[in-house]
Amino acid sequence: MLAKAYLIFYNLALTLGWGYVLYLAFEKRNDHTKMWKHVEIPLKIFQTAALMEVVHAAVGIVKSNVFLTFFQVMSRVFLLWCVLEVSPPATTSIGVPICMIAWDITEIIRYGYYFLNLIGLSQLLVWFRYTLFIFLYPIGITGELICIYYSLDFVKQKKMWTYSMPNALNVTFDYQYALILVMLSYIPIFPQLYFHMFAQRKKILGKNKVN
Amino acid sequence: MEIEICSASGRVITKLPVYASSTVGDVKGKIHQAKKGPYPGRQMLRLEAKGKALDDKSTLADLGIKSGGKLFLKDLGPQIGWITVFLSEYAGPLAIYMWIYTRPWIFYGDKAASKPYAQVVHIAAACWGFHYAKRLLETIFVHRFSHATMPIMNLFKNCGYYWGFAAYVAYHVNHPLYTAPSYDIQVYVGAALFVLSELGNLSIHVALRNLRPPGTTERRIPYPTSNPFTALFKYVSCPNYTYEFYAWLSFTVMTQCLPAGLFTIAGMYQMTVWALGKHRNYKKEFAKYPRGRKSIIPFVI
C-alpha cells in the first residue's frame, strides 16, 4: 500500500516534471542553441530521477527486467552527465531539440500512463504509450547520436578523460574512442529494444481487443 | 499413426504419418521433405511449446507419443558448423595479435617498430600464439562435438568478442611505451604457470575426448585418469575452464597489464555461466554424480 502510494506520487511528479521540461523547451523553439541552458536544471533532475526505476525493478515494487531498465535509463543519464554536461558543442547542436521532442513526449505519456494505471484508469493512455514509440524512439536515438557526434571533436581537442601510457598498469583510456564505441553500440542494441517494444505493443494492445 | 506438428503458439503446421519407432531425427527429416520446415539441423522439436529440446535419437515410443500426439516445432534460424565457428574464432586472435606484435604504424606511428621490445613482450606473444595454435589444433584433432551446428549469429558474437579482446590486449602489451614488471621473477613465474595451465587444459580436453566414443554423442561422467593434471576432476565438473582461467590469470600477472586482466575477468564470467550449466546437466543426467564436486573453482563455485 505504501509502495503504491509512493509510486503514484513518483509517477505523477515525473509526469508533471517532464511537462515542465517540454514547456521550457517550447519557449526556446526559435533558437535551439539556447534550449539546453533553459531546460538544463529541471531536465537533469527529472532524467536522473529515472534511476529510481532501476531501484523499483530491483526491489520488486515494479515488475520489469532490472537489466533492461538499467540500460534504458543509463543511456540517457550518460548522455546528460557525460556528454552534454562536459561538452558545450553538444549542447548547442540540433541534437538537443530533437531529443527534447522525443524524450519529453515519450516520458509525459509513459509516466502519465503508469500514474493513471495505478489509480485505475489504465485505458486512457495505453494506445499512445504503445504506439508513439514507433516514431519517437528512432527520433530520440537520432538526437542522442547527433549530440555525441558534436562532442567528439571537443573531447579530442581537450584530451578529456584521457589516460595514456606509460603507466604501471599498462592501460590507456581515450574518451573519444569510448564515445565512438558507445555510438557503435547503438547498432546492435537499438533494434533489440525497438522490437521488444513492438512485442509489448502486440501483447498489451492485442489483449485489450479480446477483452 | 499420425501426429501433429504445431508452432510455439499452438497452431497446427502439418499432420505427419509416422511409426512409433520413428526417431525425432526422422520426424525432422519428414517435416523438411513435406516443405513444412527448414532443414533438420535448423529445427528444434519439443513436447511442450516452451519445453526442452528433444534428442534426435529418441523414438516416439520412448517419448510416449501416441497417434494424434503433438510435437512443437521451433526454427532455430540459420545454422553454421561448430568447426567453422571455432576456426574463425581462434584464427582471428592469432593473426590479430601477431600483426600488432609487429607494431604496425597504424596503431603506434611510423618508427614504433624499431624501438626496443622488453623480453616479456616476446614471451607474451609466444604464450598468446601457443594458446590459440593449441585451440586451432584441438578443434581439428581433439574435440568431438555433441551438436553439429549452432545459430549463425553466434559466429558474429563470438568473433566480435575474441577478435576485439585480442586487439585490445595486444595493443597494450606491444605498445612502445609498455612498462615491463620491475622484477624478472614475476615474468618467469607467470610464464611457467601459464604453460602448466595450458598443459592442464589440454589434458582435460583429451580426457573429455576419450570419454566420448568416436562417432557418438553419448555422455558419461568424467573421472581423473592416469594423467595427473586430470586430478582436478575430483573437485570440479569443468576443470578445462579452471585451467583456462589460471592461464589468463598467469598471463595477466606476467604482463602486468590491466586489459589482460579485463579479458581474464570477462572470460571467467562467461566460463562460470557455462560451467554452472554443465554442472547442473551432469547432476540431472546422472543420479550417481559425485557429491562435493563444484562447477569451476574447487570448494567455492
Interface residues (C-beta under 8 A of the other chain):
Chain A: S164 M165 P166 N167 A168 L169 N170 V171 T172
Chain B: Y171 H172 V173 H175 L177 Y178 T179 T255 Q256 C257 L258 P259
